[in-house]
């Protein structure tokens, strides 16, 4: 994974700083170190609005960057302002800023420092991959948050948390950005084993034969057309005396051609290496739990396979038997994510956790409804949905609740030959997909995140860097650590 800058807290700007980010409010005195009056700033288009930046070159010493602080910045604005400041650094390696000190009332030093740390580390992420020219790689090596002594302890705690959450999100990005010929189901399972050892997780990997013994007909059916075998990875984080038991299930379609319901050759098809973004987010989430001192036991299932067309591929009209015994008529092989999640949800439900959350790049319908900024959240338990919405708000990973509406739309999944079919017609696609998933969670409180829209960013924006966004990782981290059973 690409290296990220080391972030520390100090009471003054270190002499090594190459860029100093100076917060400037939209009214009142301008910090003297900038050497510019407010009228001079305004003549250069800088008003001090939240997140604005203006680079002030100097003949010697550090480059100064004015950063708009408005009338004070909330957590989201702090994160975005830190991201904007980071992008103004160019190829410089050392940054210092007092941005946490312009937080609005009620934002603690820890929350302010965490937001600034996340903004810097997420905005500085760049995927180098197979490029011979590595000059695009992140240059930022060290960051100092300048905070007075009495607030330093809280800020340091925030830096530690922000470093952990950003590291996790960067890992999810790295996995999702990796080309499919360099990251198949076996590869991600091998990485999971390595990460489990590093971050104190129990891990089990299930191969094709073991999945057959378990009766996981969904993932085996989807895998039938691929020359690459499937893998299911089970990861468990066990603190002492856990307060609750959380189950996470991630869709890991390493490459989705659509199967024999093949996708058109368009830009979205080219992004189908990212159809494992759900599994990447879940794996990344698990790496953050120990360092954040999570008090809940968290178990994750990564359901990983390709979806390819071939002579052995799943056919329209085939009937699959899922782990929980329910049968599914396949009427579209490109509605494959729900088939592999069904096995994972069934296994998760068997363990009787307090809550199940699945995450998947599941439907184009969610993207059509909500665009590329919001993910859909749909669930059987309003308290669980509300907790996810709260995590969404604190992380600035936007969710919008859509209805489950089983009473109105379950009949769209009726099949003549099986318990259900895997698609529900041309309308309400995100909802009918969620209804399908709800058949496999039993009576466990459950919610589903459909992240098809925000899985990818076409360009840098706020905390997002161009390419895979790692969306959902920080939501799941926040939710898993903060969940309390009803």
GIJO-V774063 format. One record per residue. N is the residue number from 1. PHI is phi in degrees with one decimal (NA if undefined). BURIAL is 1 if it has 16 or more other ideal C-beta (glycine too) atoms within 10 Angstrom, else 0. Layout:
n: (N/N)
phi: (PHI/PHI)
burial: (BURIAL/BURIAL)
This chain:
n: (1/2/3/4/5/6/7/8/9/10/11/12/13/14/15/16/17/18/19/20/21/22/23/24/25/26/27/28/29/30/31/32/33/34/35/36/37/38/39/40/41/42/43/44/45/46/47/48/49/50/51/52/53/54/55/56/57/58/59/60/61/62/63/64/65/66/67/68/69/70/71/72/73/74/75/76/77/78/79/80/81/82/83/84/85/86/87/88/89/90/91/92/93/94/95/96/97/98/99/100/101/102/103/104/105/106/107/108/109/110/111/112/113/114/115/116/117/118/119/120/121/122/123/124/125/126/127/128/129/130/131/132/133/134/135/136/137/138/139/140/141/142/143/144/145/146/147/148/149/150/151/152/153/154/155/156/157/158/159/160/161/162/163/164/165/166/167/168/169/170/171/172/173/174/175/176/177/178/179/180/181/182/183/184/185/186/187/188/189/190/191/192/193/194/195/196/197/198/199/200/201/202/203/204/205/206/207/208/209/210/211/212/213/214/215/216/217/218/219/220/221/222/223/224/225/226/227/228/229/230/231/232/233/234/235/236/237/238/239/240/241/242/243/244/245/246/247/248/249/250/251/252/253/254/255/256/257/258/259/260/261/262/263/264/265/266/267/268/269/270/271/272/273/274/275/276/277/278/279/280/281/282/283/284/285/286/287/288/289/290/291/292/293/294/295/296/297/298/299/300/301/302/303/304/305/306/307/308/309/310/311/312/313/314/315/316/317/318/319/320/321/322/323/324/325/326/327/328/329/330/331/332/333/334/335/336/337/338/339/340/341/342/343/344/345/346/347/348/349/350/351/352/353/354/355/356/357/358/359/360/361/362/363/364/365/366/367/368/369/370/371/372/373/374/375/376/377/378/379/380/381/382/383/384/385/386/387/388/389/390/391/392/393/394/395/396/397/398/399/400/401/402/403/404/405/406/407/408/409/410/411/412/413/414/415/416/417/418/419/420/421/422/423/424/425/426/427/428/429/430/431/432/433/434/435/436/437/438/439/440/441/442/443/444/445/446/447/448/449/450/451/452/453/454/455/456/457/458/459/460/461/462/463/464/465/466/467/468/469/470/471/472/473/474/475/476/477/478/479/480/481/482/483/484/485/486)
phi: (NA/-64.1/-73.1/-121.7/-67.1/-86.6/-112.1/-136.2/-112.2/-145.6/-87.7/-148.7/-73.6/-70.3/-65.7/-82.0/-63.2/-94.7/-131.7/-119.4/-88.2/-109.5/-67.1/-130.1/-73.9/-78.8/-147.8/91.0/-70.1/-90.4/-51.3/-61.7/-63.0/-69.6/71.7/-131.5/-82.6/-62.6/-64.4/-65.7/-62.5/-66.0/-67.2/-101.1/83.7/-102.9/-108.5/89.1/-61.7/-52.6/86.5/-64.8/-134.8/-144.2/-81.4/-115.4/-64.1/-134.2/-69.3/-145.9/80.4/-72.3/-75.6/-98.6/-125.8/-75.5/-121.2/-63.6/-115.4/52.8/-100.5/121.7/-113.3/-80.6/-61.5/-61.0/-66.2/-61.6/-61.8/-69.2/-64.4/-63.8/-64.0/-63.6/-60.9/-59.5/-70.7/-83.2/-78.2/61.6/-97.9/-70.0/-106.6/-132.8/-129.1/-133.6/-159.0/-105.0/-50.2/-58.2/-82.8/-110.8/-68.8/-68.5/-57.3/96.5/-87.5/-71.2/-55.8/-65.9/-65.6/-64.4/-67.0/-62.3/-62.4/-64.8/-60.6/-61.0/-59.4/-67.8/-73.6/-76.9/-71.0/-84.4/-67.8/-139.3/-89.9/-90.1/58.4/-96.9/-67.5/-73.0/-85.7/-93.1/-67.5/-76.3/-61.0/-58.2/-97.8/-64.9/-109.3/-144.5/-130.9/-119.0/-95.0/-88.7/-137.4/-59.4/-53.4/-68.4/-106.7/-65.1/-63.0/-61.2/-63.9/-63.2/-62.4/-65.0/-61.8/-62.4/-65.7/-64.6/-63.3/-68.8/-67.5/-67.2/-58.9/-63.5/-63.9/-66.1/-63.4/-60.4/-63.0/-60.4/-63.9/-71.1/-76.3/-68.4/-58.2/-65.7/-77.5/-109.1/-149.5/-105.3/-62.0/-66.4/-65.4/-68.5/-64.7/-63.5/-64.8/-62.0/-63.1/-63.5/-67.5/-60.9/-65.2/-74.0/-114.4/71.9/-113.1/-81.0/-140.8/-132.6/-118.8/-112.4/-91.8/-60.1/-65.3/-68.1/-65.0/-65.4/-62.0/-73.8/77.4/-86.9/-70.9/-68.2/-68.6/-68.9/-64.9/-63.3/-75.5/-58.6/-90.7/-104.0/-81.0/-91.8/-71.7/-82.1/-142.5/-114.5/-114.3/-112.5/-117.5/-134.6/-109.1/-126.2/-80.1/-70.3/46.8/-62.1/-82.8/-156.6/-119.5/-112.1/-117.3/-120.6/-128.9/-118.9/-75.3/-124.8/-80.3/-65.8/-154.5/-117.0/-80.2/98.0/69.0/-74.2/-86.1/-66.6/-73.5/-65.5/-83.5/-139.4/-56.7/-66.3/-60.4/-65.2/-88.2/-72.5/-66.1/-90.1/-73.9/-107.4/-62.3/-64.6/-64.0/-62.9/-64.5/-67.4/-59.6/-63.3/-57.3/-62.4/-73.2/-94.6/-66.9/-63.8/-67.1/-91.4/66.5/-57.0/-96.8/-101.6/-77.6/-127.4/-119.6/-124.1/-120.6/-103.0/-104.4/-121.9/-166.9/-82.9/-128.7/-125.1/-90.8/-166.8/-65.6/-104.0/-70.3/-54.3/-112.1/-64.9/99.1/-62.5/-116.9/-111.2/-109.4/-80.3/-50.7/-83.5/95.9/-73.4/-106.0/-131.3/-87.1/-86.8/-112.7/-157.2/-76.0/-88.0/-99.5/-92.5/-60.5/-67.3/-71.1/-77.9/-65.1/-58.1/-64.6/-64.3/-65.4/-60.7/-65.9/-62.3/-63.0/-63.4/-83.2/56.7/-75.2/-77.9/-159.8/-125.4/-126.9/-112.3/-138.7/-159.6/-81.9/-96.4/-134.5/-65.8/-65.1/-64.0/-67.1/-62.2/-78.0/-116.4/75.5/-101.0/-98.6/-108.7/-103.9/-88.6/-123.9/-139.2/-157.8/-91.5/-127.8/-63.8/-59.0/-68.2/-59.7/-62.0/-65.2/-67.0/-64.9/-65.9/-64.8/-60.1/-64.3/-74.1/-98.6/57.8/-113.7/-68.7/-117.5/-134.4/-74.7/-116.4/-78.1/-79.5/50.6/-58.8/-66.0/-97.3/-122.7/-58.8/-63.2/-68.1/-96.0/-62.5/-127.3/-75.3/-112.0/-145.1/-64.3/-164.6/-112.5/-92.7/-135.8/-122.5/103.0/-79.4/-116.8/52.2/-62.7/-67.8/-71.3/-66.5/-65.4/-67.1/-59.7/-56.3/-62.2/-63.5/-72.0/-120.3/-107.8/59.9/-102.3/-77.6/-54.5/-145.8/-143.9/-127.1/-108.6/-102.3/-104.6/-57.8/-67.6/-88.3/-66.2/-134.8/-117.1/-75.5/-161.0/-66.4/-160.8/55.5/-77.2/-85.2/-109.0/-54.4/107.9/-60.6/-96.4/70.6/-57.1/98.4/-61.7/-70.6/-60.7/-65.2/-61.3/-62.4/-66.6/-61.8/-76.0/-101.3/-63.5/-129.2/-64.4/-65.9)
burial: (0/1/0/1/1/0/1/0/1/0/0/0/1/0/0/0/1/1/1/1/1/1/1/1/1/1/0/0/0/1/0/0/0/1/0/1/0/1/0/0/1/0/0/0/0/1/0/1/0/1/1/1/1/1/0/1/0/0/0/0/0/1/1/1/1/1/1/1/1/1/0/1/1/1/1/1/1/1/1/1/1/1/1/1/1/1/0/1/1/0/0/0/0/1/1/1/1/1/1/1/1/1/1/0/0/0/1/1/1/1/1/1/1/1/1/1/1/1/1/1/1/1/1/1/1/1/1/0/0/0/0/0/0/0/0/0/0/1/1/1/1/1/1/1/1/1/1/0/0/0/1/1/0/1/1/1/1/1/1/1/1/1/1/1/1/1/1/1/1/1/1/1/1/1/1/1/1/1/0/1/0/0/1/1/1/1/1/1/1/0/1/1/1/0/1/1/0/0/1/0/1/0/1/0/1/1/0/1/0/0/1/0/0/1/1/1/1/1/1/1/1/1/1/1/1/1/0/1/1/1/1/1/1/1/1/0/1/0/0/0/0/0/0/0/1/1/1/1/1/1/1/1/1/1/1/1/1/1/1/1/1/0/0/0/0/0/0/0/0/0/1/1/1/1/1/1/1/1/1/1/1/1/1/1/1/1/1/1/1/0/1/1/0/1/1/1/1/1/1/1/1/1/1/1/1/1/1/1/1/0/0/0/1/1/0/0/0/0/0/1/1/1/1/1/0/1/0/1/1/1/1/0/1/1/1/1/1/1/1/1/1/1/1/1/1/1/1/1/1/0/0/0/1/1/1/1/1/1/1/1/1/1/1/0/1/1/1/0/1/1/0/1/0/1/1/1/1/1/1/1/1/0/0/1/1/0/1/1/1/0/1/1/0/1/1/1/1/1/1/1/1/1/0/1/0/1/0/0/1/1/0/1/1/0/0/0/0/1/1/1/1/1/1/1/0/0/0/1/1/1/1/1/1/1/1/1/1/1/1/1/1/0/0/1/1/1/1/1/1/1/1/1/1/1/1/1/1/0/0/1/0/1/1/1/1/0/1/1/1/1/1/1/1/1/1/1/1/1/1/1/1/0/1/0/0/0)
